[in-house]
Amino acid sequence: MLITLPANQSDGQPFAHSGHEFVYVIEGTLTLQIGTKIIELQQGESWFFSASETHYWYNHTDQTIRFLVVSSR
């Protein structure tokens, strides 16, 4: 999935599901919450994790961000 988050998009609740996820930031700075961990990913950075951990993504910046999410089940 290609996801675009507008500036200051920070609502939403962490959730979990089966499988794994891979996130790759195309543009901007993405805040990724996995369990109790908060990770900031910059343009060109990626993260791979077990989707069975609660997770969600946020945009705490004043710019639109775009990122790819690949999810398996």
N, C-alpha and C positions, 0 to 999 in steps of 0.2 A: 504494500500500500504506500502511496505517496501522500503524506499528511502535511497540510499547511496550517500552522497555528498563528493567529494574529497576535499582535503585541499584547503583553500582559494577560495572556490566556492562562489562568491558573486555577480554574474550577475543575472539578472532577474528583472522583474517588478511586484510590488504588483497587485493583481487582487481580484475580489469579485465574489461570486456566491451564490445561494440560499442554505439554510440548515445550518448545524453546522459542525465543525471539532474538532477532538480530536487528539493531537500530543503527542507521547510518545518517549522519547530519549532512545535508546538502548545503544549507545556508543558515547562518545564525548560531545561537547558543541555546541548546536544549537542556533543560533540567530533567533528569530521569530519576525517579524514586523507585528503588527496588528494596522491598522490606523496609528496614530503617535506614538504609543507605541513600544518600543524595549524591548524584553524580552529575557534573556539568560537562556536556560534550560540545566541543567547538566544531566548526565547519571542517569536514574531512575526517572526523573521528567517529568511531563506532563502538558498540557494546553488544556482547552476546550473553544471554542469561537464561535460566530456567524460568519459564512462564508460570510455574507452580508457586513462585514467590509473588506476593502482592506487588504490583507495579503500576505506574502511571507516568505520563510525561506532561511537562508544563513549560510555558514560555514566560519567564519572569523579566523579559527585556522589553524595550520599547520598539523593537523591530519584528517584522514577520519572520518566522522561521519555517524551513521546509526540511523534512526528513523522510527516509524510507524505513518501513517496518516489514520484516519478513518473519512470518510466524508459522510454526509447525504444530501439528497435533499429535 
